[in-house]
Amino acid sequence: MGVPYSRRVVVLLAALALLLAGCGGRATSGAGGSGVLDPGGTFRYVFVQNPSTFDPHKSANPWDMIFFRLVYDQLIMEDEQGDLVPQLATSWEFVDGDTALVLTLRDDVTFIDGTPFDAAAVKANIERAMTLEGSTQKGALARVAGVDVVDAHTARINLSGPGGNLPALLSGTTGSMISPAAFDNPDLDQNPVGSGMARLAEYVPGQVTRYDRNPDYWDPGAAKAAHYEIFVQTSAPTRLTMLQTGQAELTYLDPSQAEQAAAAGLNTAPSKSLSIMSLYMNTGKPPFDDIRVRQAMQHAVDRGAIVEGLFFGIGEPVAQYMPPDYWAYNPDVTPDDPAHRYDPERARQLLAEAGHPGGVDFEMLVPSLDDHRAVAEALVPMLAEAGLRASTRVVESPTTGVTFYGREEGNAFPGMGAPFQDPTTVYQASLPGQYANPWNTSSPEFQQAWMDALAGSSRESRLEAMHRMVEEEKKILKSFPLHAHVPPSAWTDRAVFPEGYRPAYAPTFRGVGVTGDSR
């Protein structure tokens, strides 16, 4: 038997880490230099975008969690191993036949405006997320019937349907707790009022957000630095230069820069990542309203060539929206399967069966990020070989969703999936009535499998339905994955990470600090 995908990707990452270490960079986390942790220092990270908002109930961008986790606590936290562990909730339990989730809460937490955190605050937050006009969290809480305050530090979330994904959702945007006294603040979207380990000190759109340690935080060891700064820089070469010139401690790079960074004496390793690069298709108009054309598109793409040629072998071809080492990955749905694999001849046959023996012409939107442009440039000749002739139009990355789903412009686009708390979240896009599915392309079988995947209070009890959900989605194929994206993270010797920390594509800063020679 061959090595399972989940094992292979772990071996790949480990081997790459060792390779980079041999090139001069250290792949292990921790203080890179000999300096002592500076509790008054500033830790600086470079990312590619601002937060879309500081109001979690209005956030439609999962990358916002990079910023939220500094200023807001979540009810539950995901640790470095991907397990759910206590944060504001010290424990949680499904009760009464999984019809309710009971949370036991910390009794020593205060929001930065002085409002106490308690069960009433949990109830207020969930009710606001369910009812606020323009709330992006209504779908996530669709099976919540209401919240009871059992006592000051016990909240009961009653369910109207299966809610096995709820603990995971409460570790992300859905579980980010805002001070109820700040709900009506007109500037909440730019002035967060949470109970997090830091407070927002300055927000310069398009440039930087700056944070100061919260001196009254319930976990005084969480913020190892006095200040945190997140800079916006879309250019990967510039991000690397910022590390080399001492302007930042951590960023992520394009895979082509990993050896350069290591040779420059920086620490580097593959990022912890759940991101999947995919190709999305407009199923509401020709030619992709015919599933045979969508199937042809999938067969026309050489995923392995993209990983090897564009990303220097860093990553893994996939046929589902989860990386191979993720707990819900379905080992029966692989890019080597005849139904999903690279097969340009089969692509041409499918186009002919769909009434397009001479091929089709279509417009592919290209988000204006370096890696998306590179993928698009590789896709165009691949698709043309099978008779799928793409003209390209570059669009601003933050507006891609509005352009494609809102205005329904273009026929297809390559896009990077954001981090997710539960697999049902990313697969929700194939349900009817979703923003990312204005054409309501779905199937009864998928909808049932998706709902079944919510049932159960443990990962093990949900796994069979989760695998069926993955299989049924392949029969819809309104989009298809290309590869699991694990860009290299790079950091300087001034960065200090907690034991077991692995820099992520969407990093957290809990326990992260700098040595005394920062600045």
C-alpha positions in Angstrom: 0.0 0.0 0.0 1.1 3.6 -0.6 1.6 6.1 2.1 -1.7 7.8 3.0 -2.1 11.5 1.9 -2.3 12.6 5.5 1.1 11.0 6.3 2.7 12.2 3.1 1.9 15.9 3.7 3.3 15.7 7.2 6.5 14.1 5.8 6.7 16.8 3.2 6.4 19.6 5.7 9.0 18.0 8.0 11.4 17.4 5.2 11.1 20.9 4.0 11.6 22.3 7.5 14.9 20.2 7.8 16.0 21.4 4.3 15.5 25.0 5.2 17.3 24.5 8.5 20.2 23.1 6.6 20.2 26.2 4.4 20.8 28.5 7.3 17.3 29.1 8.7 15.9 27.5 11.8 12.6 25.8 11.4 11.9 25.4 15.1 9.9 28.1 17.0 11.3 30.0 19.9 13.7 32.9 20.5 16.0 32.9 17.5 18.8 34.9 19.1 20.5 35.1 22.5 18.5 38.1 23.7 16.2 38.1 26.6 12.4 38.5 26.2 11.5 42.2 26.4 8.2 42.7 28.1 8.2 46.3 26.9 8.9 45.4 23.3 6.9 45.6 20.1 6.1 42.6 17.9 5.5 43.5 14.2 3.8 41.3 11.7 3.3 42.0 8.0 0.1 40.8 6.2 -1.5 41.7 2.9 -4.7 43.4 4.0 -6.6 45.4 6.6 -9.4 44.0 8.7 -12.6 44.5 6.8 -14.3 45.6 10.1 -13.7 45.4 13.8 -17.3 44.4 14.4 -17.3 40.5 14.4 -21.1 40.4 13.7 -20.5 42.3 10.4 -17.4 40.5 9.3 -17.6 38.4 6.2 -13.8 37.9 5.9 -12.4 35.0 7.9 -8.9 36.6 7.8 -10.3 39.3 10.1 -9.6 36.8 12.9 -5.9 37.7 12.8 -7.0 41.1 14.1 -9.9 40.0 16.3 -7.9 37.6 18.4 -5.8 40.5 19.7 -8.8 42.6 20.9 -11.6 40.1 21.4 -11.7 36.8 23.4 -13.6 33.9 22.0 -15.8 31.6 24.0 -13.6 28.6 23.0 -10.1 28.5 21.6 -8.3 26.3 19.1 -4.9 25.3 20.3 -1.7 24.6 18.3 -2.8 21.0 17.7 -6.2 22.1 16.3 -8.0 20.9 19.4 -10.8 23.0 21.1 -9.7 24.2 24.6 -11.2 26.7 27.1 -11.0 30.4 26.7 -13.9 32.4 28.1 -15.8 29.2 28.6 -14.0 26.9 31.0 -16.0 23.9 29.9 -19.0 23.0 27.5 -21.3 20.1 27.2 -24.1 19.0 24.9 -27.1 18.0 27.0 -30.7 16.6 26.6 -30.0 14.5 23.6 -27.7 17.2 22.0 -30.6 19.7 21.9 -28.6 22.3 23.9 -25.0 23.3 24.6 -24.2 24.4 28.1 -21.2 26.7 28.7 -19.5 27.2 32.0 -17.9 30.7 32.0 -14.9 32.4 33.6 -15.9 34.7 36.5 -12.9 37.0 36.4 -13.2 38.7 33.0 -14.1 42.4 32.3 -14.4 44.1 28.9 -12.1 47.1 28.4 -15.0 49.5 29.0 -15.5 48.1 32.5 -18.6 45.9 31.6 -18.4 42.5 33.3 -18.3 39.4 31.1 -21.0 36.9 32.2 -23.8 34.7 30.8 -25.9 37.7 30.1 -23.1 39.0 27.8 -23.1 35.7 26.0 -26.8 35.8 25.5 -26.7 39.4 24.3 -23.9 38.7 21.8 -25.5 35.6 20.3 -28.9 37.4 20.0 -27.3 40.4 18.3 -25.5 38.1 15.9 -28.8 36.4 15.1 -30.9 39.6 14.6 -28.6 42.5 13.7 -29.4 43.9 10.2 -26.5 43.0 8.0 -25.2 40.3 10.4 -22.9 37.8 8.7 -23.3 35.3 11.5 -27.0 34.5 11.0 -26.3 31.5 8.9 -23.8 30.1 11.4 -26.4 30.4 14.2 -29.4 29.2 12.1 -30.0 26.3 14.4 -29.9 28.3 17.6 -33.4 28.6 19.1 -32.3 30.9 21.9 -30.0 31.4 24.9 -30.9 31.0 28.6 -29.0 32.6 31.4 -28.8 29.6 33.9 -26.9 31.7 36.4 -24.3 34.4 36.2 -21.6 32.2 34.8 -23.6 29.5 33.0 -25.2 29.9 29.6 -27.4 27.4 27.8 -27.6 27.6 24.0 -30.8 25.9 22.9 -30.8 24.2 19.5 -33.6 23.8 17.0 -31.6 21.3 14.9 -28.2 19.6 14.9 -25.4 21.8 16.2 -22.3 19.6 16.4 -20.3 22.4 14.7 -21.2 25.0 17.3 -18.2 24.6 19.6 -15.9 25.0 16.7 -17.8 28.0 15.5 -17.5 29.6 18.9 -13.7 29.5 18.6 -13.9 32.0 15.7 -15.8 35.0 14.6 -19.1 33.7 15.9 -17.7 33.3 19.4 -15.9 36.6 19.6 -17.4 38.5 22.5 -18.2 42.2 22.3 -19.1 44.4 25.3 -22.9 44.6 25.2 -22.5 48.2 26.3 -20.7 49.0 23.0 -23.3 47.4 20.7 -24.7 50.8 19.7 -21.3 52.5 19.4 -21.3 54.2 15.9 -17.6 53.5 15.5 -17.6 49.9 16.7 -16.4 48.8 13.2 -13.2 50.8 13.8 -13.0 50.9 17.6 -13.4 47.4 19.0 -14.6 47.0 22.6 -13.6 43.5 23.7 -11.9 41.7 26.6 -8.8 40.6 24.6 -5.2 40.6 25.6 -4.6 44.0 23.7 -6.4 47.2 22.9 -6.5 48.9 19.5 -4.3 52.0 19.8 -4.2 53.2 16.1 -5.8 52.2 12.9 -4.5 53.6 9.6 -6.4 52.0 6.8 -4.2 50.4 4.1 -1.1 50.8 6.3 -1.1 49.6 9.9 -3.0 48.7 13.0 -1.3 49.1 16.4 -2.2 47.6 19.7 -1.2 48.0 23.3 -1.2 45.3 25.9 -4.4 45.2 28.0 -3.0 45.8 31.5 -6.2 44.3 33.1 -6.3 41.1 31.1 -7.4 38.0 33.0 -4.4 36.0 31.6 -1.4 38.3 32.2 1.0 35.9 30.5 -0.8 36.0 27.1 0.7 39.3 25.8 4.5 38.8 26.0 5.0 42.1 24.2 3.8 45.5 25.3 2.8 46.4 21.7 1.8 44.6 18.6 1.7 46.1 15.0 0.3 44.6 11.9 1.5 46.2 8.7 -0.3 46.0 5.3 2.0 45.0 2.4 0.8 43.1 -0.7 4.3 42.7 -2.2 6.1 39.6 -1.1 9.5 41.0 -2.0 8.8 44.0 0.2 7.6 41.8 3.0 10.9 39.9 2.9 12.9 43.2 2.8 11.0 44.4 5.9 12.3 41.4 7.8 15.8 41.8 6.5 15.9 45.5 7.4 14.5 45.1 10.9 11.1 46.6 10.2 9.2 43.5 11.3 9.6 40.2 13.1 7.2 37.9 11.1 5.5 37.6 7.7 4.7 35.0 5.1 6.4 34.7 1.7 5.9 33.3 -1.7 7.3 29.8 -1.9 9.9 31.0 -4.4 11.4 33.1 -1.6 11.9 30.3 1.0 15.5 29.5 0.1 16.4 33.2 -0.2 15.0 33.9 3.2 16.9 31.0 4.8 20.1 32.1 3.0 19.7 35.6 4.5 19.7 34.1 8.0 16.0 34.3 8.6 14.1 31.4 10.2 11.6 29.8 7.8 9.2 26.9 7.7 5.9 26.0 6.0 3.0 27.8 7.5 0.3 26.1 9.4 -2.6 26.5 7.0 -6.1 25.3 6.1 -6.2 27.4 2.9 -7.1 25.7 -0.3 -6.6 27.4 -3.7 -9.6 26.6 -5.9 -11.2 27.5 -9.2 -14.8 28.9 -8.9 -17.3 28.9 -11.8 -20.4 30.9 -12.5 -23.1 28.1 -12.9 -25.8 30.6 -13.7 -24.9 31.3 -17.3 -23.3 29.4 -20.2 -21.0 27.7 -20.5 -20.7 26.6 -16.9 -24.4 26.1 -16.3 -23.7 22.6 -17.8 -22.0 20.3 -15.3 -20.2 18.6 -18.2 -18.3 21.8 -18.9 -17.5 22.2 -15.2 -16.2 18.6 -15.2 -14.1 19.4 -18.4 -12.6 22.3 -16.5 -11.5 20.1 -13.7 -10.0 17.5 -16.0 -8.1 20.2 -17.9 -6.1 21.3 -14.8 -2.8 19.7 -13.9 -2.8 20.3 -10.1 0.6 18.7 -9.6 2.2 20.9 -12.2 0.8 24.0 -10.4 2.2 22.8 -7.1 5.6 21.9 -8.5 6.0 24.7 -11.0 4.5 27.7 -9.2 4.9 26.7 -5.5 8.2 24.8 -5.6 6.6 21.6 -4.4 5.4 23.3 -1.2 1.8 22.2 -0.8 -0.3 19.2 -1.9 -2.8 18.7 -4.8 -6.3 18.1 -3.4 -9.8 17.4 -4.7 -11.6 18.5 -1.6 -11.7 21.7 0.6 -9.5 20.3 3.4 -5.8 19.5 3.6 -4.8 15.8 3.8 -3.8 16.0 7.5 -7.1 17.5 8.6 -9.4 15.4 10.8 -12.4 15.3 8.4 -10.4 14.7 5.2 -12.0 12.0 3.1 -9.2 9.6 1.8 -11.5 8.4 -1.0 -11.7 11.7 -2.7 -8.3 12.4 -4.2 -6.9 14.2 -7.3 -5.7 10.9 -8.7 -9.2 9.5 -8.9 -10.3 9.1 -12.6 -13.4 11.2 -11.8 -11.2 14.2 -10.8 -7.7 13.8 -12.2 -5.9 15.7 -15.0 -7.1 14.3 -18.3 -7.3 16.8 -21.1 -8.6 14.1 -23.5 -11.5 13.4 -21.2 -12.1 17.2 -21.0 -12.4 17.5 -24.7 -14.8 14.6 -24.8 -17.0 16.2 -22.2 -17.1 19.5 -24.0 -18.2 17.7 -27.2 -20.9 15.9 -25.3 -22.1 19.3 -24.0 -22.4 20.6 -27.5 -19.1 22.4 -27.8 -16.8 20.2 -30.1 -14.9 23.4 -31.0 -14.4 24.4 -27.4 -15.7 27.4 -25.5 -14.6 31.0 -24.8 -15.0 32.5 -21.3 -13.8 35.3 -19.0 -11.7 34.5 -16.0 -11.4 37.1 -13.3 -8.0 37.3 -11.6 -7.7 38.7 -8.1 -4.8 41.2 -7.9 -2.5 39.2 -5.7 0.8 37.8 -6.9 0.0 34.1 -6.2 -3.4 34.4 -7.9 -1.9 36.0 -11.0 0.7 33.3 -11.2 -2.0 30.6 -10.9 -4.1 32.3 -13.6 -1.1 32.5 -15.9 -0.5 28.8 -15.5 -4.2 27.9 -15.9 -4.7 29.7 -19.3 -2.6 27.4 -21.4 -3.7 24.3 -19.6 -7.3 25.1 -20.2 -6.7 26.1 -23.8 -5.2 22.7 -24.5 -8.6 21.1 -23.7 -10.6 23.7 -25.6 -11.4 26.1 -22.7 -10.2 29.5 -24.0 -9.9 32.0 -21.2 -9.6 35.8 -21.5 -8.5 37.3 -18.2 -9.5 40.5 -16.3 -7.6 41.5 -13.2 -9.9 42.8 -10.3 -9.1 44.2 -6.9 -8.8 41.2 -4.6 -11.1 42.5 -1.8 -13.9 43.1 -4.4 -13.7 39.7 -6.1 -16.7 38.3 -4.2 -18.9 41.3 -4.9 -17.9 41.3 -8.6 -18.4 37.6 -9.1 -21.3 36.7 -6.8 -22.9 40.1 -6.2 -22.8 41.5 -9.8 -22.3 38.0 -11.4 -19.6 39.3 -13.7 -17.1 36.8 -15.2 -17.4 33.1 -15.7 -14.7 31.9 -13.4 -11.9 32.9 -11.0 -9.1 31.3 -9.0 -9.4 32.1 -5.3 -7.8 31.2 -2.0 -10.0 29.7 0.7 -9.7 31.3 4.1 -9.2 29.6 7.4 -12.3 27.9 8.8 -13.4 26.6 12.2 -15.5 23.6 10.9 -15.6 21.9 7.5 -19.3 22.4 7.2 -18.6 26.2 7.0 -16.6 25.9 3.7 -19.0 23.4 2.2 -22.0 25.6 3.1 -21.4 27.5 -0.2 -23.0 24.6 -2.1 -26.3 25.1 -0.2 -29.1 27.1 -1.9 -29.6 30.7 -0.6 -25.9 31.4 0.1 -24.2 34.5 -1.0 -21.5 32.5 -2.8 -24.3 30.5 -4.5 -26.7 33.1 -6.1 -27.6 30.5 -8.7 -28.8 28.0 -6.0 -26.7 25.2 -7.6 -27.1 22.3 -5.2 -28.7 18.9 -4.8 -31.0 17.3 -2.2 -28.4 14.6 -1.5 -25.8 17.2 -0.7 -28.1 19.2 1.5 -29.0 16.1 3.5 -25.4 15.1 3.9 -24.5 18.6 5.0 -27.2 18.6 7.6 -26.2 15.1 8.8 -22.6 16.4 9.2 -23.9 18.8 11.9 -25.3 16.0 14.0 -23.2 14.5 16.9 -21.3 16.0 19.8 -17.9 14.7 18.8 -15.7 14.6 15.6 -15.9 10.8 15.5 -19.7 10.8 15.5 -19.8 13.3 12.6 -17.1 11.8 10.5 -19.2 9.4 8.3 -21.6 12.1 7.3 -18.7 14.5 6.8 -17.2 12.1 4.3 -20.5 11.7 2.5 -20.9 15.5 2.3 -17.5 15.7 0.6 -18.5 13.0 -1.9 -21.9 14.6 -2.7 -20.3 18.0 -3.3 -18.2 16.6 -6.1 -21.4 15.8 -7.9 -22.4 19.5 -7.8 -19.0 20.9 -8.8 -19.7 24.6 -8.8 -16.0 24.9 -7.9 -13.1 22.6 -7.4 -10.0 22.7 -5.3 -6.5 22.9 -6.8 -4.1 22.5 -3.9 -3.5 22.9 -0.2 -1.6 26.1 0.2 1.2 26.2 2.8 3.3 29.3 2.0 6.5 29.7 4.0 6.5 31.8 7.1 9.7 33.7 7.9 10.7 35.4 11.1 13.8 37.1 12.6 15.9 36.1 15.6 14.1 38.7 17.6 10.8 36.8 17.5 9.9 34.7 20.6 7.2 32.0 20.3 5.7 29.8 22.9 6.6 26.1 23.1 5.1 24.2 20.2 4.1 27.3 18.3 4.1 27.0 14.5 3.6 30.3 12.5 0.4 30.1 10.6 -0.9 31.6 7.4 -3.4 33.3 9.7 -1.3 33.6 12.8 -2.2 34.2 16.4 -0.1 36.2 18.8 -0.9 34.7 22.2 2.4 34.1 24.0 4.3 35.8 21.2 6.9 38.4 22.0 10.3 39.9 21.1 13.8 39.9 22.5 15.3 43.1 24.0 17.2 44.1 20.8 13.9 44.7 18.9 14.1 48.5 18.9 
